[in-house]
């Protein structure tokens, strides 16, 4: 999986999301030339497009969906501090085109956040998903992996959509780097039926960002990859409580992340 899948196309001219803190919005308003580039560097978690991520082996897409404030249209975007240039509808069509050329693959869409979505906009999102994917959508009664596998073999579907709003059982692991910096890596486990998702994404706070004006989330993540690689290789897939089925990471394509995750299947 890819964490914050759509951040490769954040809009440099976008306003800061209404969900961000008053301090961030105030600083961005007072010093946009300084603050906005910093926000972009620490909000971007991916550089590959959706199609490129799917081609690289990603099968779990983390969609943070939002509606821009004061936007009279029904257009929905993705958000991570700022909004994307690409709309949700265009991205769903892109995923469909890939699925049509890969009928044996299963893709899971984790839709969450829903910033600024009214009930009308949420119904619009659901209608778009149904209209675009139609018979490819996973039926409601297919909730475990065995049924999912048998259904895919019959070519009845190859897309599952999850509405994710609550994350549970978070575990914090602190990594010590050579520069004596302590950073927090959150392993967020979401349980849905028999799927267990671990998001291995490093998170920074405002204090860390201010102390590293020339840093970026990408630099911080790439430096931590050896530690994350060790953690991945220690995991086990399967239905047991301590097992993990999906691992979502940042900057897919910069390392052997996908290969390492897929190789976990040899433990089954």
Secondary structure, 3 states (H helix, E strand, C coil): CECCHHHHHECCCCCECCCCCHHHHHHHHHCHHHHHHHHHHHHCCCCCCHHHHHHHCCCEEEEEEECCCCCCCCCCEEECCEEEEEEHHHHHHHHHHHHHCCCCCCEEEEEEEEECCCHHHHHHHHHHHHHHHHHHECCCCCCCHHHHHHHHHCCCCCEEEEECCCCEEEEEEEEECCCCCEEEEEEEEEEECCEEEEEEEEECCHHHHHHCCCCCHHHHHHHHHHHHHHHHHCCCCCCCCCCCCEEEECCCCCCCHHHHHHHHHHHC
